Amino acid sequence: MTTVISLASRRAAPTLTPTLDSLDQIQLHAQAHNALATALHCLQRPDCTSAHLRTATARAVRAATLLKRASAAADQVEG
């Protein structure tokens, strides 16, 4: 005979609010720094092509997004 184990419903799980701690802020800062470094590397190439410019632009936009997230996280921790 098969034993059936009943599982708790999904509603039984606690609802977690997303919060960022200082380690997350450091990681966001490091990722933004790496994205900016990559963008700068693409722009400094002697053979900078339109593909390199597109890559540099994408990396710079990524860095701006990460900096916005880090700023929001800092405001959340302070406030």
C-alpha positions as CSV (number, residue, x, y, z in Angstrom):
1,M,0.0,0.0,0.0
2,T,1.3,3.5,-0.9
3,T,1.8,6.0,1.9
4,V,0.6,9.5,1.0
5,I,2.2,12.5,2.7
6,S,0.2,15.7,2.5
7,L,2.2,18.8,1.9
8,A,1.4,22.3,3.1
9,S,-0.2,24.6,0.7
10,R,1.7,27.4,-0.9
11,R,-0.1,29.9,1.3
12,A,1.6,28.4,4.3
13,A,5.0,29.7,3.2
14,P,6.0,33.1,4.6
15,T,6.0,36.1,2.3
16,L,9.5,37.5,2.1
17,T,10.0,41.1,1.1
18,P,13.1,41.7,-1.0
19,T,15.7,43.5,1.0
20,L,19.3,44.1,0.1
21,D,22.0,44.0,2.7
22,S,25.4,45.6,2.6
23,L,27.0,42.6,0.8
24,D,24.4,42.9,-2.0
25,Q,25.3,46.6,-2.3
26,I,28.9,45.8,-2.6
27,Q,28.2,43.2,-5.3
28,L,26.1,45.7,-7.2
29,H,28.9,48.3,-7.0
30,A,31.4,45.7,-8.2
31,Q,29.3,44.6,-11.1
32,A,28.8,48.3,-12.1
33,H,32.5,48.9,-11.9
34,N,33.2,45.8,-14.1
35,A,30.6,46.9,-16.7
36,L,32.2,50.4,-16.9
37,A,35.6,48.9,-17.2
38,T,34.4,46.7,-20.1
39,A,32.9,49.7,-21.8
40,L,36.1,51.7,-21.4
41,H,38.1,48.8,-22.7
42,C,35.9,48.6,-25.8
43,L,36.3,52.3,-26.5
44,Q,40.1,52.3,-26.1
45,R,40.7,49.7,-28.7
46,P,42.7,51.0,-31.6
47,D,40.4,49.1,-34.0
48,C,37.2,50.4,-32.4
49,T,34.4,49.3,-34.8
50,S,30.7,49.9,-34.6
51,A,30.3,46.6,-32.9
52,H,32.7,47.7,-30.2
53,L,30.7,50.9,-29.8
54,R,27.5,49.0,-29.4
55,T,29.1,46.7,-26.8
56,A,30.4,49.8,-24.9
57,T,27.0,51.4,-25.0
58,A,25.3,48.3,-23.7
59,R,27.9,47.9,-20.9
60,A,27.5,51.6,-19.9
61,V,23.7,51.2,-19.8
62,R,24.1,48.1,-17.7
63,A,26.4,49.9,-15.3
64,A,23.8,52.8,-15.0
65,T,21.1,50.2,-14.2
66,L,23.3,48.6,-11.5
67,L,24.1,52.0,-10.0
68,K,20.4,52.9,-9.8
69,R,19.8,49.5,-8.0
70,A,22.7,50.1,-5.6
71,S,21.4,53.6,-4.9
72,A,17.9,52.4,-4.2
73,A,19.3,49.7,-2.0
74,A,21.3,52.3,0.0
75,D,18.2,54.4,0.4
76,Q,16.2,51.4,1.6
77,V,18.9,50.6,4.2
78,E,19.2,54.2,5.4
79,G,15.4,54.9,5.4
